[in-house]
Amino acid sequence: MCSIYFFFFLVLFMIEMIVKLLGLGLKGYSAEPFNLFDFIVANLSFVESCVIIIFKRAMIQFSALRI
């Protein structure tokens, strides 16, 4: 599932995206299609990891109610 490597690379790509956005500006960043692809992939991965964490906590709480 979600390993430490997944989170490491997710944080790495998010930092890269933020640095590029700050350096190139929104117009310069969005001018290159590969940057837009990186933006979409990084944000979808972030949303995916948030959903996994939320549902994992919800399942733990739900399983505690079954006991």
VENVEN-V481148 format. One record per run of one state. SS is the DSSP state (helix for helix, strand for strand, loop for the rest). FROM is the first residue (numbers start at 0). LEN is the number of residues. Records with the same first field share a line. If there is no record, write none. Layout:
SS: FROM-LEN ; FROM-LEN
This chain:
loop: 0-3 ; 30-2 ; 66-1
helix: 3-27 ; 32-34
